[in-house]
Amino acid sequence: MSQLKNKRQIITVTNPRSPISESYRALRTNIEFSSIDDQLQVLMVSSAGPGEGKSTTITNLAVTFAQSEKRVVLVDADLRKPTAHHTFSISNRYGLSSVISQQCSLEEAIQMSDIPNLDVITSGAIPPNPAEMMNSKRMTLIIEKLRQMYDIILIDTPPLLAVTDAQIVATKSDGVILVVDQGKVKREIASKAVKNLENVNARILGVVLNNVKRKANEEAYYYYYGMQDK
């Protein structure tokens, strides 16, 4: 395993009692109670555009699920600008693209993190055809196999308005969480992202508003709202 420098602090690990960590736990709870009859096992997290905090959100959400004694795997399906291998300081020699292209088995691509109950599948090498890989039968089979191995599968994708990858993965997921930077993204852009999901009949669980200020002298935090039945 390569010793990559961890570029990102995971606040639910470093400061679990902070208001931000509590917001992630509230997000987890809302997801758990959002569906009584249908199982929400495969969850996709995306954003309208880049830099809105989707990868930070999915990482901390994965940690909170793992802390609740769930068997969790985080899959980095952003085959264009992957981040999971940096966040968890693990190797990206083999990952999702390696499994889809049959360069390694799924089991070989799964890596343990330092967090109990949380495994990670990194992106693997960046391929020339990410959308085709996401739309492949192999990707569908990978998700079905992970369903048998884990309680929660969290999939990080590229932004919705940049490429079609996220829309494709949404069709293979039980629910979608959209991350929106309140101070960065205009309402019409966020609405377009929602429309893209609706066009493929994705089940939108809700929206995470990023960089909402609680008070002028406090940090930005993540606030979850808009749980809806689709």
C-alpha positions in Angstrom: 0.0 0.0 0.0 1.4 3.3 -1.0 1.9 5.9 1.7 0.0 8.8 0.2 -0.3 11.9 2.2 -3.8 12.4 3.6 -4.9 15.7 2.1 -8.3 15.8 3.8 -9.4 15.7 7.4 -12.5 13.6 8.0 -14.3 15.6 10.6 -16.6 12.8 11.8 -13.4 11.0 12.8 -11.2 13.9 14.0 -14.0 15.8 15.8 -17.1 13.6 16.2 -18.7 15.9 18.7 -18.7 19.0 16.5 -21.9 20.5 15.1 -20.8 19.5 11.6 -20.4 15.9 12.6 -23.9 16.0 14.2 -25.3 17.3 10.9 -23.9 14.2 9.2 -25.4 11.9 11.8 -28.7 13.7 11.2 -28.3 13.1 7.5 -27.7 9.4 8.2 -30.8 9.2 10.4 -33.0 11.0 7.8 -31.9 8.5 5.2 -32.6 5.5 7.5 -36.1 6.8 8.2 -36.9 8.0 4.7 -38.2 4.7 3.5 -40.2 2.3 5.7 -41.2 -0.3 3.0 -38.3 -0.1 0.5 -34.7 -0.9 1.4 -32.2 1.9 0.8 -28.9 0.0 0.4 -27.2 1.6 -2.7 -26.9 5.3 -2.3 -25.4 7.7 -4.9 -24.1 11.1 -3.9 -23.6 13.8 -6.6 -23.7 17.5 -7.2 -24.7 19.9 -10.0 -21.1 21.1 -10.6 -17.6 20.6 -9.3 -16.4 21.9 -6.0 -19.7 21.6 -4.1 -18.5 19.2 -1.5 -20.0 15.9 -2.7 -16.9 13.8 -1.9 -16.5 15.3 1.6 -20.2 14.6 2.2 -20.1 11.0 1.0 -16.9 10.3 3.1 -18.4 11.6 6.3 -21.7 10.0 5.6 -19.9 6.7 5.1 -18.1 7.1 8.4 -21.4 7.8 10.3 -23.0 4.7 8.9 -19.9 2.7 9.8 -20.0 4.1 13.4 -23.6 2.8 13.7 -22.2 -0.7 13.2 -23.2 -1.0 9.5 -21.0 -2.8 7.1 -20.2 0.0 4.6 -18.3 0.3 1.4 -17.5 3.6 -0.3 -17.1 3.3 -4.1 -15.3 6.0 -6.0 -17.1 6.0 -9.3 -15.8 9.4 -10.3 -13.5 8.0 -13.0 -12.6 11.5 -14.1 -11.4 13.3 -10.9 -11.2 10.6 -8.2 -10.5 11.6 -4.6 -11.0 8.6 -2.3 -7.5 7.3 -2.5 -6.2 10.7 -1.3 -8.8 11.0 1.4 -8.1 7.5 2.9 -4.3 7.5 2.0 -4.6 4.2 0.1 -3.3 2.9 -3.2 -5.2 3.5 -6.4 -3.3 0.9 -8.4 -6.4 -1.2 -8.6 -10.0 0.0 -8.3 -13.4 0.2 -9.9 -12.1 0.6 -13.4 -9.8 -2.4 -12.9 -12.7 -4.6 -11.9 -14.9 -3.5 -14.8 -12.1 -4.1 -17.3 -11.4 -7.5 -15.6 -7.8 -6.6 -14.6 -8.6 -7.8 -11.1 -11.4 -9.3 -9.1 -13.8 -7.3 -7.0 -12.3 -8.7 -3.8 -8.8 -7.6 -4.9 -10.1 -4.0 -5.4 -11.7 -3.7 -1.9 -9.4 -2.1 0.6 -9.9 -1.7 4.4 -9.8 1.8 5.7 -8.5 2.8 9.2 -12.2 3.2 10.2 -13.9 0.0 11.6 -16.7 -1.3 9.3 -15.7 0.9 6.4 -14.1 -0.5 3.2 -13.2 1.5 0.1 -13.1 0.8 -3.6 -11.0 3.5 -5.3 -11.5 4.5 -8.9 -8.5 2.7 -10.3 -6.8 4.0 -13.4 -8.7 6.8 -15.2 -10.2 5.1 -18.4 -10.9 6.7 -21.8 -14.6 5.7 -21.6 -16.0 6.3 -18.0 -19.7 6.6 -19.1 -19.5 3.3 -21.0 -18.0 1.7 -18.0 -20.8 2.9 -15.7 -23.4 1.7 -18.2 -21.9 -1.7 -18.5 -23.3 -5.0 -17.4 -20.2 -5.5 -15.4 -21.0 -2.4 -13.3 -24.5 -3.7 -12.6 -23.0 -7.1 -11.5 -20.5 -5.4 -9.2 -23.3 -3.5 -7.5 -25.4 -6.6 -7.1 -22.4 -8.5 -5.6 -21.7 -5.6 -3.2 -25.4 -5.8 -2.0 -24.6 -9.3 -0.8 -21.5 -8.2 1.1 -22.5 -4.9 2.7 -25.3 -3.2 4.4 -24.7 0.2 2.8 -23.0 0.9 -0.6 -22.2 4.6 -1.1 -21.2 5.7 -4.7 -19.4 8.9 -5.4 -19.9 10.1 -9.0 -18.9 13.1 -11.2 -21.1 16.2 -11.2 -24.5 15.8 -12.9 -24.2 18.6 -15.3 -20.7 17.8 -16.5 -21.1 14.3 -17.9 -23.7 11.5 -18.1 -22.0 9.2 -15.6 -24.1 10.2 -12.6 -27.4 9.8 -14.4 -26.3 6.3 -15.4 -25.3 5.3 -11.9 -28.6 6.8 -10.5 -30.5 4.2 -12.5 -28.6 1.5 -10.6 -29.1 3.0 -7.2 -31.8 2.9 -4.6 -31.7 6.6 -3.9 -29.8 9.8 -4.7 -28.5 12.6 -2.5 -27.7 15.9 -4.2 -25.1 18.2 -2.7 -25.6 21.9 -3.4 -23.2 24.7 -2.4 -25.7 27.4 -1.3 -23.2 30.2 -1.8 -22.0 29.0 -5.2 -24.8 27.4 -7.2 -27.7 29.3 -8.6 -31.2 27.9 -8.2 -31.7 27.3 -11.9 -28.5 25.2 -12.1 -29.6 23.1 -9.1 -33.0 22.7 -10.7 -31.4 21.5 -13.9 -29.5 18.8 -12.0 -32.7 17.7 -10.3 -34.4 17.5 -13.7 -31.5 15.4 -15.1 -32.2 12.9 -12.3 -35.9 13.0 -12.8 -35.4 12.3 -16.5 -34.0 8.8 -15.6 -36.6 8.2 -12.9 -34.0 8.4 -10.1 -35.3 8.5 -6.6 -34.1 11.7 -5.1 -34.0 11.4 -1.3 -33.1 15.0 -0.6 -30.6 17.8 -0.8 -27.6 18.6 1.3 -27.1 22.3 1.5 -23.4 23.0 1.9 -21.8 26.2 3.3 -24.9 27.3 5.2 -23.8 29.7 7.9 -25.2 29.1 11.3 -23.8 32.4 12.7 -21.4 34.9 11.4 -18.6 33.6 13.7 -19.1 29.9 13.1 -17.9 27.5 10.5 -20.0 26.5 7.5 -21.8 23.3 8.0 -24.0 20.8 6.2 -27.7 20.9 6.6 -30.0 18.3 5.2 -33.5 19.0 4.0 -36.1 18.2 1.4 -36.7 14.5 2.0 -39.3 13.5 -0.5 -41.1 10.5 -1.8 -40.4 9.8 -5.4 
